[in-house]
Amino acid sequence: MEEDIKDCCDVTIIHDDVVSAAAQVQLTDDMVVKMANFYQALSDPTRLRIVHTLIHAEMCVCDLAAVLEMTQSSISHQLRYLKNLALIKRRKVGRMVYYSIDDEHVLTLFETGLAHISHR
């Protein structure tokens, strides 16, 4: 059994130039972790619905809770998560806090993902 594993793990590089070029453009460990966290934020259906809603309008927690038919507490928890990953931003006016998407990158990412799943 151990010998079988060794046999299947032997690596032969067939295209050295391709391997060398790919090795030169690898992401740093820090960038991989940041990207994984970024995409993980969008892997939750509730957070995805929040981002989609905020693409269309800046909203306070109360309004988001009404649109998504969820509690303010649940929405607040997800907003904090999204804000920590810079997917959304907040704007305070007096005692009210309004949330919106952080920048155009979030919109582009969302639209690209939607286009990708819609063409199949």
Biopython code that builds the backbone (N, CA, C, O; Angstrom):
import numpy as np
from Bio.PDB.StructureBuilder import StructureBuilder

atoms = [
    (1, "MET", "N", (0.831, -1.198, 0.000)),
    (1, "MET", "CA", (0.000, 0.000, 0.000)),
    (1, "MET", "C", (0.869, 1.252, 0.000)),
    (1, "MET", "O", (0.641, 2.171, -0.787)),
    (2, "GLU", "N", (1.866, 1.288, 0.885)),
    (2, "GLU", "CA", (2.743, 2.441, 0.965)),
    (2, "GLU", "C", (3.494, 2.643, -0.347)),
    (2, "GLU", "O", (3.710, 3.776, -0.778)),
    (3, "GLU", "N", (3.883, 1.553, -0.970)),
    (3, "GLU", "CA", (4.606, 1.633, -2.230)),
    (3, "GLU", "C", (3.710, 2.194, -3.338)),
    (3, "GLU", "O", (4.182, 2.928, -4.205)),
    (4, "ASP", "N", (2.412, 1.847, -3.309)),
    (4, "ASP", "CA", (1.476, 2.379, -4.295)),
    (4, "ASP", "C", (1.385, 3.899, -4.200)),
    (4, "ASP", "O", (1.342, 4.595, -5.214)),
    (5, "ILE", "N", (1.356, 4.403, -2.964)),
    (5, "ILE", "CA", (1.270, 5.845, -2.749)),
    (5, "ILE", "C", (2.516, 6.527, -3.297)),
    (5, "ILE", "O", (2.419, 7.560, -3.959)),
    (6, "LYS", "N", (3.671, 5.962, -3.027)),
    (6, "LYS", "CA", (4.914, 6.546, -3.530)),
    (6, "LYS", "C", (4.915, 6.574, -5.052)),
    (6, "LYS", "O", (5.344, 7.556, -5.657)),
    (7, "ASP", "N", (4.434, 5.495, -5.674)),
    (7, "ASP", "CA", (4.409, 5.433, -7.133)),
    (7, "ASP", "C", (3.512, 6.521, -7.729)),
    (7, "ASP", "O", (3.862, 7.126, -8.742)),
    (8, "CYS", "N", (2.374, 6.765, -7.112)),
    (8, "CYS", "CA", (1.451, 7.741, -7.676)),
    (8, "CYS", "C", (1.862, 9.172, -7.342)),
    (8, "CYS", "O", (1.334, 10.110, -7.939)),
    (9, "CYS", "N", (2.781, 9.365, -6.412)),
    (9, "CYS", "CA", (3.196, 10.705, -6.023)),
    (9, "CYS", "C", (4.454, 11.170, -6.750)),
    (9, "CYS", "O", (4.842, 12.332, -6.623)),
    (10, "ASP", "N", (5.088, 10.294, -7.499)),
    (10, "ASP", "CA", (6.254, 10.718, -8.270)),
    (10, "ASP", "C", (5.801, 11.739, -9.307)),
    (10, "ASP", "O", (4.824, 11.527, -10.025)),
    (11, "VAL", "N", (6.525, 12.840, -9.368)),
    (11, "VAL", "CA", (6.148, 13.910, -10.277)),
    (11, "VAL", "C", (7.187, 14.025, -11.377)),
    (11, "VAL", "O", (8.387, 14.106, -11.116)),
    (12, "THR", "N", (6.714, 14.031, -12.591)),
    (12, "THR", "CA", (7.570, 14.257, -13.742)),
    (12, "THR", "C", (7.089, 15.531, -14.409)),
    (12, "THR", "O", (5.924, 15.643, -14.790)),
    (13, "ILE", "N", (7.983, 16.481, -14.546)),
    (13, "ILE", "CA", (7.619, 17.731, -15.206)),
    (13, "ILE", "C", (7.813, 17.547, -16.701)),
    (13, "ILE", "O", (8.917, 17.287, -17.179)),
    (14, "ILE", "N", (6.721, 17.688, -17.417)),
    (14, "ILE", "CA", (6.758, 17.487, -18.859)),
    (14, "ILE", "C", (7.047, 18.801, -19.587)),
    (14, "ILE", "O", (7.817, 18.837, -20.546)),
    (15, "HIS", "N", (6.424, 19.866, -19.119)),
    (15, "HIS", "CA", (6.581, 21.177, -19.765)),
    (15, "HIS", "C", (7.243, 22.133, -18.780)),
    (15, "HIS", "O", (6.563, 22.907, -18.107)),
    (16, "ASP", "N", (8.540, 22.079, -18.700)),
    (16, "ASP", "CA", (9.305, 22.871, -17.734)),
    (16, "ASP", "C", (9.047, 24.365, -17.886)),
    (16, "ASP", "O", (8.960, 25.070, -16.881)),
    (17, "ASP", "N", (8.924, 24.866, -19.104)),
    (17, "ASP", "CA", (8.688, 26.290, -19.324)),
    (17, "ASP", "C", (7.329, 26.724, -18.781)),
    (17, "ASP", "O", (7.204, 27.808, -18.210)),
    (18, "VAL", "N", (6.325, 25.890, -18.954)),
    (18, "VAL", "CA", (4.982, 26.196, -18.443)),
    (18, "VAL", "C", (4.988, 26.188, -16.920)),
    (18, "VAL", "O", (4.411, 27.072, -16.288)),
    (19, "VAL", "N", (5.635, 25.196, -16.335)),
    (19, "VAL", "CA", (5.722, 25.089, -14.874)),
    (19, "VAL", "C", (6.476, 26.287, -14.310)),
    (19, "VAL", "O", (6.048, 26.866, -13.311)),
    (20, "SER", "N", (7.580, 26.664, -14.924)),
    (20, "SER", "CA", (8.372, 27.808, -14.451)),
    (20, "SER", "C", (7.570, 29.103, -14.526)),
    (20, "SER", "O", (7.596, 29.903, -13.591)),
    (21, "ALA", "N", (6.866, 29.313, -15.621)),
    (21, "ALA", "CA", (6.062, 30.526, -15.780)),
    (21, "ALA", "C", (4.941, 30.576, -14.750)),
    (21, "ALA", "O", (4.685, 31.628, -14.163)),
    (22, "ALA", "N", (4.274, 29.455, -14.526)),
    (22, "ALA", "CA", (3.180, 29.408, -13.546)),
    (22, "ALA", "C", (3.705, 29.616, -12.133)),
    (22, "ALA", "O", (3.045, 30.251, -11.310)),
    (23, "ALA", "N", (4.885, 29.088, -11.849)),
    (23, "ALA", "CA", (5.478, 29.246, -10.516)),
    (23, "ALA", "C", (5.798, 30.712, -10.230)),
    (23, "ALA", "O", (5.749, 31.140, -9.077)),
    (24, "GLN", "N", (6.121, 31.476, -11.257)),
    (24, "GLN", "CA", (6.476, 32.891, -11.091)),
    (24, "GLN", "C", (5.278, 33.770, -10.738)),
    (24, "GLN", "O", (5.457, 34.847, -10.169)),
    (25, "VAL", "N", (4.078, 33.339, -11.059)),
    (25, "VAL", "CA", (2.898, 34.188, -10.856)),
    (25, "VAL", "C", (1.995, 33.708, -9.720)),
    (25, "VAL", "O", (0.850, 34.148, -9.617)),
    (26, "GLN", "N", (2.489, 32.824, -8.880)),
    (26, "GLN", "CA", (1.689, 32.324, -7.761)),
    (26, "GLN", "C", (1.405, 33.443, -6.760)),
    (26, "GLN", "O", (2.259, 34.295, -6.511)),
    (27, "LEU", "N", (0.217, 33.435, -6.197)),
    (27, "LEU", "CA", (-0.164, 34.412, -5.178)),
    (27, "LEU", "C", (0.584, 34.125, -3.886)),
    (27, "LEU", "O", (0.969, 32.987, -3.615)),
    (28, "THR", "N", (0.784, 35.178, -3.088)),
    (28, "THR", "CA", (1.387, 34.973, -1.775)),
    (28, "THR", "C", (0.367, 34.289, -0.875)),
    (28, "THR", "O", (-0.833, 34.327, -1.148)),
    (29, "ASP", "N", (0.838, 33.670, 0.187)),
    (29, "ASP", "CA", (-0.071, 33.016, 1.134)),
    (29, "ASP", "C", (-1.070, 34.017, 1.695)),
    (29, "ASP", "O", (-2.243, 33.690, 1.872)),
    (30, "ASP", "N", (-0.615, 35.236, 1.977)),
    (30, "ASP", "CA", (-1.485, 36.273, 2.525)),
    (30, "ASP", "C", (-2.604, 36.622, 1.542)),
    (30, "ASP", "O", (-3.758, 36.769, 1.943)),
    (31, "MET", "N", (-2.268, 36.752, 0.274)),
    (31, "MET", "CA", (-3.282, 37.068, -0.736)),
    (31, "MET", "C", (-4.280, 35.926, -0.898)),
    (31, "MET", "O", (-5.472, 36.170, -1.083)),
    (32, "VAL", "N", (-3.811, 34.695, -0.831)),
    (32, "VAL", "CA", (-4.709, 33.538, -0.952)),
    (32, "VAL", "C", (-5.706, 33.528, 0.199)),
    (32, "VAL", "O", (-6.894, 33.282, -0.012)),
    (33, "VAL", "N", (-5.235, 33.792, 1.410)),
    (33, "VAL", "CA", (-6.122, 33.817, 2.579)),
    (33, "VAL", "C", (-7.137, 34.950, 2.447)),
    (33, "VAL", "O", (-8.323, 34.753, 2.711)),
    (34, "LYS", "N", (-6.680, 36.132, 2.040)),
    (34, "LYS", "CA", (-7.596, 37.268, 1.878)),
    (34, "LYS", "C", (-8.655, 36.981, 0.814)),
    (34, "LYS", "O", (-9.829, 37.298, 1.007)),
    (35, "MET", "N", (-8.251, 36.389, -0.296)),
    (35, "MET", "CA", (-9.222, 36.064, -1.351)),
    (35, "MET", "C", (-10.198, 34.994, -0.890)),
    (35, "MET", "O", (-11.389, 35.067, -1.190)),
    (36, "ALA", "N", (-9.700, 34.002, -0.163)),
    (36, "ALA", "CA", (-10.587, 32.949, 0.348)),
    (36, "ALA", "C", (-11.619, 33.548, 1.295)),
    (36, "ALA", "O", (-12.794, 33.185, 1.238)),
    (37, "ASN", "N", (-11.195, 34.459, 2.163)),
    (37, "ASN", "CA", (-12.124, 35.118, 3.085)),
    (37, "ASN", "C", (-13.137, 35.966, 2.323)),
    (37, "ASN", "O", (-14.318, 36.004, 2.671)),
    (38, "PHE", "N", (-12.671, 36.637, 1.294)),
    (38, "PHE", "CA", (-13.537, 37.472, 0.466)),
    (38, "PHE", "C", (-14.645, 36.637, -0.173)),
    (38, "PHE", "O", (-15.823, 36.987, -0.089)),
    (39, "TYR", "N", (-14.261, 35.535, -0.809)),
    (39, "TYR", "CA", (-15.260, 34.681, -1.453)),
    (39, "TYR", "C", (-16.118, 33.938, -0.436)),
    (39, "TYR", "O", (-17.284, 33.647, -0.702)),
    (40, "GLN", "N", (-15.552, 33.632, 0.716)),
    (40, "GLN", "CA", (-16.332, 32.978, 1.765)),
    (40, "GLN", "C", (-17.463, 33.893, 2.224)),
    (40, "GLN", "O", (-18.553, 33.423, 2.549)),
    (41, "ALA", "N", (-17.206, 35.184, 2.250)),
    (41, "ALA", "CA", (-18.242, 36.139, 2.655)),
    (41, "ALA", "C", (-19.444, 36.060, 1.728)),
    (41, "ALA", "O", (-20.581, 36.245, 2.162)),
    (42, "LEU", "N", (-19.198, 35.789, 0.468)),
    (42, "LEU", "CA", (-20.292, 35.709, -0.498)),
    (42, "LEU", "C", (-20.874, 34.310, -0.627)),
    (42, "LEU", "O", (-21.783, 34.087, -1.426)),
    (43, "SER", "N", (-20.361, 33.375, 0.146)),
    (43, "SER", "CA", (-20.871, 32.000, 0.066)),
    (43, "SER", "C", (-22.112, 31.791, 0.924)),
    (43, "SER", "O", (-22.755, 30.744, 0.839)),
    (44, "ASP", "N", (-22.451, 32.765, 1.738)),
    (44, "ASP", "CA", (-23.619, 32.666, 2.611)),
    (44, "ASP", "C", (-24.824, 33.308, 1.914)),
    (44, "ASP", "O", (-24.735, 34.461, 1.492)),
    (45, "PRO", "N", (-25.938, 32.599, 1.784)),
    (45, "PRO", "CA", (-27.109, 33.153, 1.088)),
    (45, "PRO", "C", (-27.618, 34.472, 1.672)),
    (45, "PRO", "O", (-28.010, 35.365, 0.921)),
    (46, "THR", "N", (-27.616, 34.604, 2.984)),
    (46, "THR", "CA", (-28.094, 35.850, 3.596)),
    (46, "THR", "C", (-27.186, 37.012, 3.235)),
    (46, "THR", "O", (-27.667, 38.082, 2.862)),
    (47, "ARG", "N", (-25.880, 36.815, 3.341)),
    (47, "ARG", "CA", (-24.947, 37.889, 2.995)),
    (47, "ARG", "C", (-25.055, 38.241, 1.509)),
    (47, "ARG", "O", (-24.945, 39.408, 1.134)),
    (48, "LEU", "N", (-25.268, 37.243, 0.683)),
    (48, "LEU", "CA", (-25.434, 37.490, -0.751)),
    (48, "LEU", "C", (-26.689, 38.323, -1.012)),
    (48, "LEU", "O", (-26.671, 39.234, -1.841)),
    (49, "ARG", "N", (-27.755, 38.017, -0.319)),
    (49, "ARG", "CA", (-28.997, 38.791, -0.462)),
    (49, "ARG", "C", (-28.805, 40.229, 0.019)),
    (49, "ARG", "O", (-29.335, 41.164, -0.580)),
    (50, "ILE", "N", (-28.048, 40.401, 1.100)),
    (50, "ILE", "CA", (-27.774, 41.751, 1.610)),
    (50, "ILE", "C", (-26.984, 42.551, 0.581)),
    (50, "ILE", "O", (-27.340, 43.688, 0.271)),
    (51, "VAL", "N", (-25.919, 41.964, 0.053)),
    (51, "VAL", "CA", (-25.105, 42.661, -0.950)),
    (51, "VAL", "C", (-25.964, 43.009, -2.162)),
    (51, "VAL", "O", (-25.896, 44.129, -2.669)),
    (52, "HIS", "N", (-26.762, 42.066, -2.625)),
    (52, "HIS", "CA", (-27.629, 42.324, -3.779)),
    (52, "HIS", "C", (-28.575, 43.486, -3.503)),
    (52, "HIS", "O", (-28.774, 44.343, -4.364)),
    (53, "THR", "N", (-29.151, 43.521, -2.327)),
    (53, "THR", "CA", (-30.070, 44.599, -1.966)),
    (53, "THR", "C", (-29.344, 45.937, -1.913)),
    (53, "THR", "O", (-29.857, 46.947, -2.394)),
    (54, "LEU", "N", (-28.147, 45.941, -1.325)),
    (54, "LEU", "CA", (-27.394, 47.193, -1.191)),
    (54, "LEU", "C", (-26.830, 47.695, -2.515)),
    (54, "LEU", "O", (-26.477, 48.869, -2.632)),
    (55, "ILE", "N", (-26.745, 46.833, -3.496)),
    (55, "ILE", "CA", (-26.332, 47.282, -4.831)),
    (55, "ILE", "C", (-27.380, 48.243, -5.389)),
    (55, "ILE", "O", (-27.052, 49.171, -6.128)),
    (56, "HIS", "N", (-28.631, 48.013, -5.031)),
    (56, "HIS", "CA", (-29.727, 48.806, -5.579)),
    (56, "HIS", "C", (-30.051, 50.050, -4.770)),
    (56, "HIS", "O", (-30.606, 51.009, -5.307)),
    (57, "ALA", "N", (-29.712, 50.049, -3.478)),
    (57, "ALA", "CA", (-30.027, 51.219, -2.659)),
    (57, "ALA", "C", (-29.262, 51.185, -1.340)),
    (57, "ALA", "O", (-29.043, 50.122, -0.759)),
    (58, "GLU", "N", (-28.867, 52.353, -0.887)),
    (58, "GLU", "CA", (-28.289, 52.488, 0.449)),
    (58, "GLU", "C", (-29.428, 52.316, 1.449)),
    (58, "GLU", "O", (-30.508, 52.874, 1.255)),
    (59, "MET", "N", (-29.200, 51.549, 2.516)),
    (59, "MET", "CA", (-30.277, 51.273, 3.472)),
    (59, "MET", "C", (-29.766, 51.200, 4.896)),
    (59, "MET", "O", (-28.589, 50.941, 5.147)),
    (60, "CYS", "N", (-30.689, 51.438, 5.826)),
    (60, "CYS", "CA", (-30.400, 51.231, 7.244)),
    (60, "CYS", "C", (-30.774, 49.787, 7.606)),
    (60, "CYS", "O", (-31.401, 49.080, 6.818)),
    (61, "VAL", "N", (-30.382, 49.374, 8.791)),
    (61, "VAL", "CA", (-30.648, 48.007, 9.244)),
    (61, "VAL", "C", (-32.144, 47.710, 9.241)),
    (61, "VAL", "O", (-32.565, 46.632, 8.820)),
    (62, "CYS", "N", (-32.942, 48.658, 9.708)),
    (62, "CYS", "CA", (-34.400, 48.455, 9.786)),
    (62, "CYS", "C", (-34.993, 48.147, 8.410)),
    (62, "CYS", "O", (-35.790, 47.222, 8.257)),
    (63, "ASP", "N", (-34.593, 48.934, 7.420)),
    (63, "ASP", "CA", (-35.124, 48.734, 6.069)),
    (63, "ASP", "C", (-34.646, 47.417, 5.466)),
    (63, "ASP", "O", (-35.418, 46.713, 4.815)),
    (64, "LEU", "N", (-33.376, 47.084, 5.682)),
    (64, "LEU", "CA", (-32.858, 45.800, 5.201)),
    (64, "LEU", "C", (-33.622, 44.641, 5.829)),
    (64, "LEU", "O", (-33.972, 43.677, 5.147)),
    (65, "ALA", "N", (-33.878, 44.740, 7.126)),
    (65, "ALA", "CA", (-34.617, 43.686, 7.827)),
    (65, "ALA", "C", (-36.017, 43.526, 7.235)),
    (65, "ALA", "O", (-36.513, 42.408, 7.094)),
    (66, "ALA", "N", (-36.648, 44.648, 6.891)),
    (66, "ALA", "CA", (-37.988, 44.592, 6.298)),
    (66, "ALA", "C", (-37.948, 43.955, 4.908)),
    (66, "ALA", "O", (-38.775, 43.099, 4.595)),
    (67, "VAL", "N", (-37.001, 44.366, 4.084)),
    (67, "VAL", "CA", (-36.893, 43.827, 2.722)),
    (67, "VAL", "C", (-36.617, 42.329, 2.747)),
    (67, "VAL", "O", (-37.236, 41.565, 2.006)),
    (68, "LEU", "N", (-35.685, 41.911, 3.603)),
    (68, "LEU", "CA", (-35.258, 40.511, 3.630)),
    (68, "LEU", "C", (-36.079, 39.646, 4.585)),
    (68, "LEU", "O", (-35.852, 38.442, 4.699)),
    (69, "GLU", "N", (-37.038, 40.280, 5.271)),
    (69, "GLU", "CA", (-37.912, 39.578, 6.214)),
    (69, "GLU", "C", (-37.107, 38.801, 7.252)),
    (69, "GLU", "O", (-37.309, 37.605, 7.466)),
    (70, "MET", "N", (-36.189, 39.525, 7.886)),
    (70, "MET", "CA", (-35.335, 38.947, 8.926)),
    (70, "MET", "C", (-35.308, 39.900, 10.108)),
    (70, "MET", "O", (-35.795, 41.027, 10.021)),
    (71, "THR", "N", (-34.736, 39.443, 11.210)),
    (71, "THR", "CA", (-34.628, 40.308, 12.379)),
    (71, "THR", "C", (-33.491, 41.304, 12.182)),
    (71, "THR", "O", (-32.546, 41.053, 11.434)),
    (72, "GLN", "N", (-33.601, 42.431, 12.864)),
    (72, "GLN", "CA", (-32.538, 43.432, 12.812)),
    (72, "GLN", "C", (-31.235, 42.867, 13.364)),
    (72, "GLN", "O", (-30.152, 43.192, 12.875)),
    (73, "SER", "N", (-31.342, 42.030, 14.370)),
    (73, "SER", "CA", (-30.158, 41.418, 14.966)),
    (73, "SER", "C", (-29.419, 40.547, 13.954)),
    (73, "SER", "O", (-28.194, 40.614, 13.848)),
    (74, "SER", "N", (-30.159, 39.736, 13.216)),
    (74, "SER", "CA", (-29.545, 38.877, 12.192)),
    (74, "SER", "C", (-28.875, 39.706, 11.104)),
    (74, "SER", "O", (-27.766, 39.399, 10.668)),
    (75, "ILE", "N", (-29.552, 40.746, 10.678)),
    (75, "ILE", "CA", (-29.005, 41.623, 9.643)),
    (75, "ILE", "C", (-27.748, 42.322, 10.155)),
    (75, "ILE", "O", (-26.743, 42.387, 9.446)),
    (76, "SER", "N", (-27.797, 42.842, 11.372)),
    (76, "SER", "CA", (-26.642, 43.540, 11.957)),
    (76, "SER", "C", (-25.420, 42.644, 12.027)),
    (76, "SER", "O", (-24.305, 43.076, 11.735)),
    (77, "HIS", "N", (-25.631, 41.404, 12.412)),
    (77, "HIS", "CA", (-24.522, 40.447, 12.503)),
    (77, "HIS", "C", (-23.865, 40.259, 11.132)),
    (77, "HIS", "O", (-22.639, 40.273, 11.022)),
    (78, "GLN", "N", (-24.670, 40.086, 10.103)),
    (78, "GLN", "CA", (-24.132, 39.879, 8.761)),
    (78, "GLN", "C", (-23.494, 41.156, 8.204)),
    (78, "GLN", "O", (-22.495, 41.087, 7.488)),
    (79, "LEU", "N", (-24.060, 42.305, 8.525)),
    (79, "LEU", "CA", (-23.476, 43.573, 8.083)),
    (79, "LEU", "C", (-22.086, 43.768, 8.679)),
    (79, "LEU", "O", (-21.172, 44.227, 7.993)),
    (80, "ARG", "N", (-21.927, 43.424, 9.936)),
    (80, "ARG", "CA", (-20.619, 43.533, 10.594)),
    (80, "ARG", "C", (-19.598, 42.651, 9.877)),
    (80, "ARG", "O", (-18.468, 43.074, 9.635)),
    (81, "TYR", "N", (-19.996, 41.435, 9.541)),
    (81, "TYR", "CA", (-19.123, 40.501, 8.830)),
    (81, "TYR", "C", (-18.714, 41.080, 7.473)),
    (81, "TYR", "O", (-17.535, 41.068, 7.118)),
    (82, "LEU", "N", (-19.684, 41.583, 6.724)),
    (82, "LEU", "CA", (-19.409, 42.142, 5.400)),
    (82, "LEU", "C", (-18.550, 43.403, 5.475)),
    (82, "LEU", "O", (-17.695, 43.629, 4.618)),
    (83, "LYS", "N", (-18.778, 44.215, 6.493)),
    (83, "LYS", "CA", (-17.992, 45.443, 6.658)),
    (83, "LYS", "C", (-16.545, 45.126, 6.998)),
    (83, "LYS", "O", (-15.632, 45.783, 6.498)),
    (84, "ASN", "N", (-16.329, 44.127, 7.842)),
    (84, "ASN", "CA", (-14.965, 43.742, 8.218)),
    (84, "ASN", "C", (-14.153, 43.271, 7.017)),
    (84, "ASN", "O", (-12.925, 43.354, 7.031)),
    (85, "LEU", "N", (-14.819, 42.783, 5.991)),
    (85, "LEU", "CA", (-14.130, 42.334, 4.779)),
    (85, "LEU", "C", (-14.185, 43.380, 3.662)),
    (85, "LEU", "O", (-13.823, 43.098, 2.520)),
    (86, "ALA", "N", (-14.639, 44.580, 4.001)),
    (86, "ALA", "CA", (-14.680, 45.718, 3.069)),
    (86, "ALA", "C", (-15.570, 45.474, 1.851)),
    (86, "ALA", "O", (-15.302, 45.995, 0.769)),
    (87, "LEU", "N", (-16.619, 44.688, 2.028)),
    (87, "LEU", "CA", (-17.591, 44.513, 0.949)),
    (87, "LEU", "C", (-18.667, 45.594, 1.003)),
    (87, "LEU", "O", (-19.256, 45.951, -0.018)),
    (88, "ILE", "N", (-18.915, 46.105, 2.200)),
    (88, "ILE", "CA", (-19.875, 47.193, 2.364)),
    (88, "ILE", "C", (-19.233, 48.277, 3.222)),
    (88, "ILE", "O", (-18.217, 48.054, 3.882)),
    (89, "LYS", "N", (-19.849, 49.449, 3.196)),
    (89, "LYS", "CA", (-19.389, 50.551, 4.043)),
    (89, "LYS", "C", (-20.601, 51.143, 4.747)),
    (89, "LYS", "O", (-21.744, 50.869, 4.379)),
    (90, "ARG", "N", (-20.342, 51.948, 5.753)),
    (90, "ARG", "CA", (-21.429, 52.570, 6.504)),
    (90, "ARG", "C", (-21.259, 54.075, 6.519)),
    (90, "ARG", "O", (-20.150, 54.599, 6.421)),
    (91, "ARG", "N", (-22.382, 54.752, 6.645)),
    (91, "ARG", "CA", (-22.405, 56.209, 6.709)),
    (91, "ARG", "C", (-23.372, 56.585, 7.819)),
    (91, "ARG", "O", (-24.533, 56.176, 7.818)),
    (92, "LYS", "N", (-22.875, 57.370, 8.764)),
    (92, "LYS", "CA", (-23.704, 57.741, 9.909)),
    (92, "LYS", "C", (-24.270, 59.144, 9.706)),
    (92, "LYS", "O", (-23.550, 60.083, 9.366)),
    (93, "VAL", "N", (-25.581, 59.259, 9.926)),
    (93, "VAL", "CA", (-26.267, 60.545, 9.857)),
    (93, "VAL", "C", (-27.051, 60.674, 11.155)),
    (93, "VAL", "O", (-28.096, 60.043, 11.321)),
    (94, "GLY", "N", (-26.548, 61.488, 12.070)),
    (94, "GLY", "CA", (-27.170, 61.574, 13.392)),
    (94, "GLY", "C", (-27.067, 60.227, 14.076)),
    (94, "GLY", "O", (-25.973, 59.694, 14.260)),
    (95, "ARG", "N", (-28.205, 59.681, 14.449)),
    (95, "ARG", "CA", (-28.215, 58.367, 15.096)),
    (95, "ARG", "C", (-28.430, 57.222, 14.108)),
    (95, "ARG", "O", (-28.340, 56.050, 14.476)),
    (96, "MET", "N", (-28.710, 57.563, 12.868)),
    (96, "MET", "CA", (-28.968, 56.540, 11.850)),
    (96, "MET", "C", (-27.666, 56.132, 11.154)),
    (96, "MET", "O", (-26.777, 56.953, 10.931)),
    (97, "VAL", "N", (-27.581, 54.850, 10.821)),
    (97, "VAL", "CA", (-26.438, 54.329, 10.077)),
    (97, "VAL", "C", (-26.970, 53.723, 8.784)),
    (97, "VAL", "O", (-27.881, 52.895, 8.798)),
    (98, "TYR", "N", (-26.392, 54.147, 7.676)),
    (98, "TYR", "CA", (-26.796, 53.665, 6.364)),
    (98, "TYR", "C", (-25.668, 52.832, 5.763)),
    (98, "TYR", "O", (-24.492, 53.173, 5.890)),
    (99, "TYR", "N", (-26.041, 51.750, 5.117)),
    (99, "TYR", "CA", (-25.069, 50.829, 4.527)),
    (99, "TYR", "C", (-25.202, 50.830, 3.011)),
    (99, "TYR", "O", (-26.295, 50.976, 2.463)),
    (100, "SER", "N", (-24.058, 50.662, 2.347)),
    (100, "SER", "CA", (-24.022, 50.561, 0.887)),
    (100, "SER", "C", (-22.829, 49.691, 0.506)),
    (100, "SER", "O", (-21.982, 49.384, 1.345)),
    (101, "ILE", "N", (-22.770, 49.296, -0.764)),
    (101, "ILE", "CA", (-21.610, 48.501, -1.178)),
    (101, "ILE", "C", (-20.368, 49.392, -1.091)),
    (101, "ILE", "O", (-20.454, 50.611, -1.237)),
    (102, "ASP", "N", (-19.224, 48.767, -0.853)),
    (102, "ASP", "CA", (-18.002, 49.529, -0.604)),
    (102, "ASP", "C", (-17.496, 50.254, -1.845)),
    (102, "ASP", "O", (-17.102, 51.417, -1.758)),
    (103, "ASP", "N", (-17.499, 49.591, -2.993)),
    (103, "ASP", "CA", (-17.017, 50.228, -4.216)),
    (103, "ASP", "C", (-17.500, 49.461, -5.446)),
    (103, "ASP", "O", (-18.224, 48.470, -5.340)),
    (104, "GLU", "N", (-17.085, 49.938, -6.596)),
    (104, "GLU", "CA", (-17.523, 49.334, -7.860)),
    (104, "GLU", "C", (-17.015, 47.905, -8.041)),
    (104, "GLU", "O", (-17.615, 47.132, -8.787)),
    (105, "HIS", "N", (-15.914, 47.541, -7.368)),
    (105, "HIS", "CA", (-15.400, 46.174, -7.480)),
    (105, "HIS", "C", (-16.436, 45.163, -6.992)),
    (105, "HIS", "O", (-16.585, 44.086, -7.570)),
    (106, "VAL", "N", (-17.143, 45.517, -5.931)),
    (106, "VAL", "CA", (-18.162, 44.619, -5.380)),
    (106, "VAL", "C", (-19.286, 44.447, -6.397)),
    (106, "VAL", "O", (-19.765, 43.336, -6.624)),
    (107, "LEU", "N", (-19.699, 45.545, -7.000)),
    (107, "LEU", "CA", (-20.745, 45.489, -8.030)),
    (107, "LEU", "C", (-20.291, 44.631, -9.210)),
    (107, "LEU", "O", (-21.039, 43.773, -9.681)),
    (108, "THR", "N", (-19.080, 44.860, -9.682)),
    (108, "THR", "CA", (-18.546, 44.098, -10.814)),
    (108, "THR", "C", (-18.473, 42.616, -10.493)),
    (108, "THR", "O", (-18.859, 41.777, -11.307)),
    (109, "LEU", "N", (-17.978, 42.297, -9.307)),
    (109, "LEU", "CA", (-17.871, 40.898, -8.896)),
    (109, "LEU", "C", (-19.250, 40.243, -8.858)),
    (109, "LEU", "O", (-19.429, 39.129, -9.351)),
    (110, "PHE", "N", (-20.214, 40.935, -8.275)),
    (110, "PHE", "CA", (-21.571, 40.400, -8.170)),
    (110, "PHE", "C", (-22.172, 40.187, -9.560)),
    (110, "PHE", "O", (-22.720, 39.124, -9.851)),
    (111, "GLU", "N", (-22.066, 41.201, -10.411)),
    (111, "GLU", "CA", (-22.636, 41.097, -11.757)),
    (111, "GLU", "C", (-21.961, 39.999, -12.575)),
    (111, "GLU", "O", (-22.623, 39.295, -13.337)),
    (112, "THR", "N", (-20.649, 39.853, -12.420)),
    (112, "THR", "CA", (-19.922, 38.806, -13.138)),
    (112, "THR", "C", (-20.374, 37.425, -12.683)),
    (112, "THR", "O", (-20.579, 36.531, -13.504)),
    (113, "GLY", "N", (-20.528, 37.251, -11.375)),
    (113, "GLY", "CA", (-21.007, 35.974, -10.845)),
    (113, "GLY", "C", (-22.408, 35.658, -11.331)),
    (113, "GLY", "O", (-22.705, 34.520, -11.696)),
    (114, "LEU", "N", (-23.263, 36.660, -11.336)),
    (114, "LEU", "CA", (-24.638, 36.481, -11.801)),
    (114, "LEU", "C", (-24.669, 36.131, -13.290)),
    (114, "LEU", "O", (-25.432, 35.263, -13.711)),
    (115, "ALA", "N", (-23.847, 36.801, -14.074)),
    (115, "ALA", "CA", (-23.780, 36.501, -15.509)),
    (115, "ALA", "C", (-23.273, 35.080, -15.734)),
    (115, "ALA", "O", (-23.751, 34.377, -16.624)),
    (116, "HIS", "N", (-22.315, 34.667, -14.933)),
    (116, "HIS", "CA", (-21.745, 33.327, -15.091)),
    (116, "HIS", "C", (-22.789, 32.238, -14.829)),
    (116, "HIS", "O", (-22.893, 31.278, -15.593)),
    (117, "ILE", "N", (-23.562, 32.389, -13.751)),
    (117, "ILE", "CA", (-24.552, 31.351, -13.443)),
    (117, "ILE", "C", (-25.775, 31.435, -14.353)),
    (117, "ILE", "O", (-26.489, 30.446, -14.519)),
    (118, "SER", "N", (-26.021, 32.596, -14.939)),
    (118, "SER", "CA", (-27.200, 32.780, -15.788)),
    (118, "SER", "C", (-27.018, 32.235, -17.197)),
    (118, "SER", "O", (-28.009, 31.944, -17.867)),
    (119, "HIS", "N", (-25.801, 32.090, -17.660)),
    (119, "HIS", "CA", (-25.600, 31.660, -19.046)),
    (119, "HIS", "C", (-25.635, 30.146, -19.213)),
    (119, "HIS", "O", (-25.498, 29.653, -20.332)),
    (120, "ARG", "N", (-25.810, 29.415, -18.153)),
    (120, "ARG", "CA", (-25.822, 27.949, -18.249)),
    (120, "ARG", "C", (-27.223, 27.416, -18.365)),
    (120, "ARG", "O", (-27.417, 26.203, -18.455)),
]
sb = StructureBuilder()
sb.init_structure("model")
sb.init_model(0)
sb.init_chain("A")
sb.init_seg("    ")
for serial, (resi, resn, name, xyz) in enumerate(atoms, 1):
    if name == "N":
        sb.init_residue(resn, " ", resi, " ")
    sb.init_atom(name, np.array(xyz, "f"), 0.0, 1.0, " ", f" {name:<3s}", serial, name[0])
structure = sb.get_structure()
